[in-house]
Amino acid sequence: MKREAFKMYLKAGFEAEYERRHNALWPEVKELLSKKGVFDYSIYWDKETNILFAFQKTEGSESSQDLGKLAIIQKWWDYMADIMEVNPDNSPISVPLKEVFHLD
């Protein structure tokens, strides 16, 4: 099992919409993440900076950030592109974070 964290950037004024969309996460995306070994996945919003902090545990070789070649993930990215800072392919701009401390 691996623990991974990364940050993304939410556009100002879209906090409620981001939360609404994730509360209605498409079943196909949930199923894919689970099938690929992504679990205990949380996203936190920093109100002062509009930075989203994501944390997930993974089993296997892929994280949620490795699934971009799949059609359902590309469709999700397209759906979210209007409210997040994104790359040219509509993937969220995502910065991996190095773990510097962990306590079980």
N, C-alpha and C positions, 0 to 999 in steps of 0.2 A: 504494500500500500504506500502511495506517495501522497504528500500534502502539497498543494500548489496554491499560490496566490498571485493575483495580477490586478492592475488597475485599468479602468476605462474612463471615458469622459462623457458626461451627460450635458446636453445643451441646456442652457438656462431656460427656466419656465416649463420644462417637461418632466418634472419630478413625479407628479401625480400620474401622468400618462405612462411613464416608464413602469411605475409600480402596477398600474392597471393591466398593462400588457403582460407583465410577468406573472401576475396573479391568475391570468388566463393563458398561461403557457400552453402551447399546442400539445396535445397528447403524443403526437408523433415525435416531437422534440424530446419530451420527457422519456419516452420509450427508448429512443436512440441513445440518450445519455446513459440511461441505466444499462442498456445492452453493451455499451462500450466501456462500462466500468466506472463511470463518473457518479459519485454519490456525496452526500453531506455537502452539498453545494449551496453556498450562501453569497448574496451580494449585498453590500452595505453602501449607503449613500452618505458622503460627507457634504453636509449642507453649506459649509463655508466655501468650498472649492468646486463643487459639482463633480467631484471625482467619485467614481464607483469603485469600491474595493471588493474583489471577488476572492472567495476561498473555496477550494474543493478538494476532496480526496478522490484518488483514482486507483484502480487496480488494472493492471495490464499496461500497455505501452502508450495509450492515447489519453489525452485530456480533452476537455471541451474545445480547447484552442486548436486541436489537431483535426477537427471534423469538417473543415471548410470546403472540402471537395465534394461533400454530399449535398444533393439537391435541396433537401429539407432545411439544412443549415443555411444555405445560400438564400433560400426563400425567407427564412427568419431574419437574416441580416438585412435583406431588402426592406422588410417590414419595419425594422428598427432604425434604419438609416436616417430617417427624418428627425430623430430626437437624440442621436448620439454623434460624436465625432467619429468619422469612419475613414477607412482607406479607399482608394479608387474602386476596389471590388465590393464595397459596402461592408466589409468585415470591420468590426469595431476596432478602433485604435486601442491596442492592448499592450501594456507594459508588464512583463513578468517581474515579480518581486522576489528577492532573495530572502530566504528564511534565515534569521540571525539568532533566534531563540525559540525553543519549544519546551513545554513542560506538560507531561502526561499527568 
